[in-house]
Amino acid sequence: MTEKKTTLSRSLIAGHKRDGRCCYDPEAKRELVEACLRPGGSVAGIALEHGINANLLRKWIERYREKVTPVTGIPSTWPAFAPVLSLAAPEPTGSSLSVVLPNGVKLDLQGVEPTDLPPLLNCLAGLPCSASNLD
């Protein structure tokens, strides 16, 4: 098995704080995050390769995504699957049914088969509505 090596343009650790924690170079952090976001990038593998905790690298990825997509309302992660829509209008099969209930509810059904009408009408007849409660 061949291993992918992520090379950085500069050293990841820029120094140490008084308490012994590492100070990381921002450019090297960005390069690591972008390597993780490439197809086939493994957060755990890249973190292990550079001697840092994978959870720390995930935090950097979250912060990177927040900076890249600052517009509110746009998700920073997109779903894996997108719906496929047909441009051709489907040919209607069966009949169409339009119903206006006494309470003003409108129901438009396309493609209703004649065998589906009796149970559908029975179901609609059993619905409580404001005009049928005026005994």
Secondary structure, DSSP 8 states (H G I E B T S, - for coil): --------SS-SEEEE-TTS-EEE-HHHHHHHHHHHHSTT--HHHHHHHHT--HHHHHHHHHHHHHHH--STTS-SS--S------SS-----SEEEEEE-TTS-EEEEEEE-GGGHHHHHHHHHTS--GGGG--
